[in-house]
Amino acid sequence: MKRPLKLALLVGMVLAVLAACAPALTPGPDGQTLRPALSGERRFLTLPDFGKVAYYADPRGTGRPLILTPSVNAAASAYEMKPLWDAYVGTRPVYALEWPGFGSSDRPDTRYTPALMTSALSALVAQLGTDVDVVGLSLGSEFAARAALSDPHIHTLALISPSGLGQPRPGTQRASADDGGQRLYRTLNAISSPLYGLLRLRPVIESFLDRSFRGPVDQGLVDYGMDTTRQPGAKYAPVYFISGQLFTPDAYAELYGKLTIPTLVLYDQDAFVSFDRLPLFTAQPSVQAVRIPDTDGLPHFEKLPEVRAALDTFWAAHP
């Protein structure tokens, strides 16, 4: 039996046992509105063959618009970008995207792919109709890079703890089977309701976030994670994420290595991704990296002044 299939079966059996101890998935009533993740106006755009995608907007201030894109995980939302939103709102036009299947965006039972996620960002850029700066977090960095390769309106990229810079291998930075994660997806999907019932428990959310904080976990982020995972359809997109299907098999070769626009990487330690090929990336003339010491994947929560200083310096160099 091939290793990826063995892994899929093992994961499925372990999660099935764990899920037996979890409460049944009981999403909120139809029509329940998730409380806003950020200040500003919550708006929606429509993606063909998908539905509505949410974003937050505060067009006050001057200068090039800033688009913030969160990561992808079982409890992802625009709240992950709240420190940067609060830092820049009112000083320049700021927008924060909610990926399809997460936050206040629609969550249909459909196939979630990197192309779908990228199309949401591209649609927001097209709606703004002007040059923008984009900040991506973790896996959101891959979607931002993919969009930048085809959209000249994306002027700069800032990538916080980006996925896809480790060596391509099975796991979080590559689809974990020869078929692109389809077998693992089927295994996980078969137990998706009890599995997601487990993943949305507060101790599980806190444990996941604890690996991204050097100090205490931000409880506002935990609280919002609890809220967003209780929305109707919340389980669908995370199963694609867990099965590896939202990752680009070799993001460096397919995405990052092809970038020519000014790009900044902010990083230190990260429990979920590695930066083995960061030196190769920064060898490109348009790319630079700034280490934010003593952080574990969410530096803008724990070292906001340092993150903001790095961003401001970067943007000032590329007006």
Salt bridges, closest charged atoms under 4 A:
GLU41 OE1 - ARG43 NE 3.15
ASP58 OD1 - ARG60 NE 2.90
ASP86 OD2 - LYS82 NZ 2.73
ASP131 OD1 - HIS153 ND1 3.14
ASP133 OD1 - ARG64 NE 2.98
ASP133 OD2 - ARG92 NH2 2.65
ASP178 OD2 - LYS2 NZ 3.65
ASP179 OD2 - ARG183 NE 3.42
GLU206 OE2 - ARG202 NE 3.65
ASP223 OD1 - ARG202 NH2 2.70
ASP227 OD2 - ARG35 NE 2.47
ASP250 OD1 - ARG277 NH2 2.85
ASP268 OD2 - ARG214 NH2 3.71
ASP268 OD1 - ARG291 NE 2.64
ASP294 OD1 - ARG214 NH1 3.61
ASP296 OD2 - ARG214 NE 2.80
ASP312 OD2 - ARG308 NE 3.61
